[in-house]
Each structure stands twice: as C-alpha cells, then as structure tokens.
Amino acid sequence: MRFTVLIPSRLASTRLPNKPLADIGGLPMVVRVAQRVGGPAGADDAARVVVACDSPLIVQACAQHQIEAVLTRTDHASGSDRLAEACDLLQLPDDHMVVNVQGDEPLIDPALVLAVARQLQASPDASISTAAHPIDTLEDYLNPNVVKVVLDARGQALYFSRAPIPVARDHGGERWWQDASGPEQPLLQRARPLRHIGIYGYRAGFLRLFPQLAQAPLEVAEALEQLRAMWHGHKIVVHVSLQSPGPGIDTPQDLERVRRLFAR
C-alpha cells in the first residue's frame, strides 16, 4: 500500500497567531506533526508526507528540516480545497490514497494514520475513511464541541452531529451505555456513543471532486464539512480506535500543555 499524508497548514489563526510555526521543544509545530507521521508505515506500506501551506514562511521552516511542502493559494475556503490543489501540484493520480492529518496534532498516533489508510483501501465503495473512539464521560457526550458519529453494521457512518447521538430514549441524561440495566443493556453497550476524530482518508480523485459539490443544508446547520459528502451520496467508513487521540492545539493554553508534555 502506498499513500500520501497531506498536512494542510494555514498561517493565520484567530486564537493562536502563526500557529504552524509555534515552537514545541525547539521545532515548529508543523514540523513536529510531519516528523510524527513520517514513519507510520509497515513493511508493505509507505507514506510520503507533504505539508500543503499558504505561506512561504511555512515552506521555509519545512525545508530547514527536510520536510516536503507545497505552496497553495491563500483564499481557500477550507482545508479540503487546499488538499485538492495540493493533489494537482503533486500530480497525484485519481486512485492514489491521501490521508489528511491536521497541522495542529503533534501528538497524533502514527498507527492511527496507517489504520485510516488501510480502512479506505479495504472499502472500495467508500469515498472517505475516518476514525472515532468510544466516549467515556457524560460531559463529552453532551458537549456540542465534541462531534459524535453513529455507524451501521458495516462500520459506515450514518450521521455526524454535535448533538448527543444516539439518544437512549428511556434513560434520560444518564451514562446509559454504562449505567443502564435490564435485558436491553447488551444492545445499548453496542450503541455506545463515538467521538469523531478529525483525520480523513481520501482518493485524490474524490478530493478533486469535493470542492465542486454544492454545500449541503445539514453541513451548514451542523458546521461539519463531512456532511456535504454524505448529502451527495458518498459513503464514509469509520475505523474505531479504543484509544483517544493526543491533545490538539487550538489556544495558547493548549500550546503550553503540549509544550509541557514534550518537555517531559
């Protein structure tokens, strides 16, 4: 299996200016991410890692650490649009697999990257692969900033939402997947809520198609771009990991926490 890890990186950030270049243990954040995922492959798998960015400063920082980077336009509406341009710049064939790793995830598990790529390879009827992990706390289940996903029997996504899904009608605000009793409990445990992890696998041809798809009403309502693909009939297959991902970086407080982790 051969695939490319694309890391979209945008210099502007309202909550953390110049986020891709923020220092983490002596290296820019985007370099940390690229190095982290640079060796996820097994004996029969190989990944090329490329940063798709909007600033020559990011290209320069990557070059200083032997990280491949391509300079894309600055006016892309989303990371997916930036990835589509990167596929063209890299001249990737339509059937080539791409894994999108966010540039603010310096603690991402390389094994998760490989699992998402393998999930897409094993699912020829799916346009996208992604990942999720079981939710442990009622707080996360109810938190609209925690995106949930529900799956069918084949492991394909039925829906993504910021709302608490699925809802156990007869169990109110309980941790019903852990606390419910009665003969239905085994089935409820299998319906345990899943937190979506923001990593995606695509084929390059779909990435080129995606920006041409009209925005979907559900995408706008939920502010979740993956719902556009589902609205237009594309299937998303989900790898369920038992491990929660490492913390991402959105705020100065997140950055300090990850810096402390690297210092240890």
N, C-alpha and C positions, 0 to 999 in steps of 0.2 A: 504494500500500500504506500502510495506517495501522495503527500498533501502539503499545502502551504498554510502556515499560520500568518494571518494578516492582523496587525495591531493598529487600529485607527487611532490617531493621536492629533488632538487639536490644541493649539497653544492657549487660546482664550478659554477662561473658566471663570464664571461669576463668583463662585465660592472659594476658589483657590487659584489665583492668577499664576500663569506659567506652570501649571501643574505637571506637564510631562517632564519638565526639567528640574523639578524639585529634588533636592539631594536626599538620597537614602543610603546611608553608610558609604558615602564617597562616590556614588554613581547616580546619574539622573534616573528618575523613576521609570521612564520608558525603556531605558537600557536594562534596568533590573528586570522588567517584565520580559523583554526579549531574551535575556540570558536564562531566565527561569524556564521558559518554554522551549528553549533551543535544543534540549535533549530529551524530548518525551518519547522518542521512537524506540521500538524494539528491533530485533534482528531483521525483521521483514518489513519494517516501516521506516519511512524517512520524512522528516518535516523540514521545509525551508521556512525561515522566519523573516518576515518583511514588515517594517513599520510604514504605514501609509499616513503621511502627515501633511499639515498645511503651512509649515514654516521652515525656511532654510536653517533656522537655529536648531530645530529638531534633527534635520538631516545631518548637520554638522556634529551634533552630540552623538548621534548614532555612528557616524563614520569614525569618530575618535576611538570607538570601542568595537570596531569591526562588525557593526550591525547593519544589515542591508536596509535601505529606506528609499521610498519613492515620494516625490513631492506632488501633492494633488492640489486641486483648486481650493480656495478658501471659502467658497459660497455654498458648499454642500449643505442640504437641509438635514441630513442625518449621517450617522456612521455607515449605514448600508450604501448610501450613494457614494461615499468616499471609497468604500471597498470595491464597488463596481468600476470606478475609474482606475483603481489600482490593478484590477484584473486586466484591463485593457493595456495599461502601461507595462505590465509584466508579460503581456501576450499569453495569458493562460488559456488553454483550450476549454471549451464549454463543459467537458466532462471532468475537468480537474477539480479535486476537492479542496475547499478552503475552510479553515477554522478561524472564526473571528474571536480573538481574545482582547478584552478591553485593556487600554493602556494604563489603567489605574488599579491593576490587580497584581502587585508584585509578589504576592504570596499564593498565587493560584497553583494548584497541584498539577504538575505536568501529566500525570496519569489521567486526569480528567480530560485534558486536551486530546489525548490519544483515544480515550473511550468515546468521545463525541465524534471523532473522525471515523472510528470503526462502526459506530451506530449508523452513520449515514451510508457507509459502504454496504452494510448489511440490509439496507432498506431502500431498494431501487424505486419504490413507489412514493417515497417521501422527498420533498424539496428541501427540507431543513431538518437538522438534528440539533438538539439542545440537551440541557441537563436540569435535574431537580434533586432535592433531598427532603426527607421527611421533616415536618415541623414538630418541634418538641413542646413549645410553650403556647399557652392561650394568647399571650401578648402578641406573639408573631402572627398567629392565626387571624387576629382581629386588626392588625396593623395594615393600613392601606399602602404603606411604603414597601411592604413585603408582598411581592407578586406571587399568586398561587396558580397552580395548574392542575387540571383533572385529566385523567388518561382513560383510554378504552382498554379492552382486553389485550390488544396488540402493543400497548405501550405508546400509542399515538395520542397527541393532545386533542382533547375535546374542546377545551376552552382555557384561556388565561384570564385572570381577573385580579384586581386589587381588593375585591370583596372577599370575605371569608367563604371559600368554596372548597369542598362540598359542605352543605349545611345539613346537620343531623336534626331533622325536624323535632324529634321528641326529646332532645337533650339540651335545648337552650344554649346558654353560654358556657357550658362545661367543656372540659377537655375530653369530649365524648370518645375520641379514638383511644383514650387511655382509661377513662373513668366509667364509661357506660357498662351496664350489666345486662344480663338476660341472654336469650338464645340468639339474638342478632349480633352480639358482640364480635364474633369472628369475622363477619362481613364488614362491620364497622371498622375493625382494625385494618382490613384490606383497603378501605376507603380513606385511610389516614391522609390528611391534607399534606400537600407537597409544596415546598417553596421553590420557585423557579430560579435557576442560576443563569446569569446573563452571559452565556457562552453559546455560540452557534456554529454549526457546520453547514456549508452550502456546496453546491456545484457552481462553478464560475458562470455557467450559462444562466442559472437562476438569479445570481447576483446582477447580471446584466439586465435581466427582465424586471426585477423588483422595482426599480425606480420608475418604470413605465406604468405600473399598476396604480389605479386610482386609489386615493385614500378611502378607507372604509369607515362607516359611521361608528362601529364598535371600537376601531382603533383610536378615533378622536375622543370618544366618550371615556375610554379606559386609559388613554395616553400610553398605549402599548403597541409598538410598531408591528410585532409579530402577528397581530390580529388581522392586519392587511392581507398577509399571505393566506390565512385561513379563510377570510371572507371571499377570496377569489378561488377557493377550492384546492389550495395546496396543503399537503399533509406535513405535519411536524412530528417527528419521532423523538422520544424523550428517554435519555439514559438516566436511571435513578441511582444516585450515589448515596451510600449510607453516611458519608462524611459531608459536613458543611464546609463551604469554601472558606479560605482565609479572608480576613477583612480587606475590603476595598478602601479606596481613598477618595473622599468627596470634599472633606473640610480640613481646615488646619488641625483640628483635634484628631481626625483620622490619621493625618500625616505624622503627628507626634507619636501616636500609639504605635504605628508601624515602624517608625524610627527606633523606638524602644525595643521592639521585637528583634529588629536586625542587630541592635547593639548587644543583645544577649546572645 
